[in-house]
Amino acid sequence: MEMKIMYGALIFVAGWFYFYICIRQLIFDFTVGYPLISKFGKAGENIFAPTGARRMNTISVFIWLIICVGLGQKVEKVFNHEPQDFEAFCRTYCRFVPDDDLRQAMAQADLPKMRAALRALGSDLKLDVEK
């Protein structure tokens, strides 16, 4: 239970950090940066250089968009489980299985043996994993 609370707190802090740093900067660029650059640009080139400011703001937008897309892909990869993830799980958690046949099948990550061992134990657990 304590680990669930810790993971929940970690996810909350990571989400807050992501919003505060990434999304906040994009919102600032579009709602404050571009309108004020346009307003100050009307004052003239000798007072404010709108071309350079617009370029810097555009670069900031592109960098933060790349970061947001990259983080989004990373999150998708974390939640998209691959067959090697299942094998790693089986090899790691086989020590918590009391039945010898199932433990050995999990240690070898042998899916047909695992299904047979589960059937022998009377379990109706379906393992829909492609190798």
Secondary structure by P-SEA (a helix, b strand, c coil): caaaaaaaaaaaaaaaaaaacaaaaaaaaaccaaaaaaaaaacccccccaaaaaaaaaaaaaaaaaaaaaaaaaaaaaacccaaaaaaaaaaaccccccaaaaaaaaaccaaaaaaaaaaacccccccccc
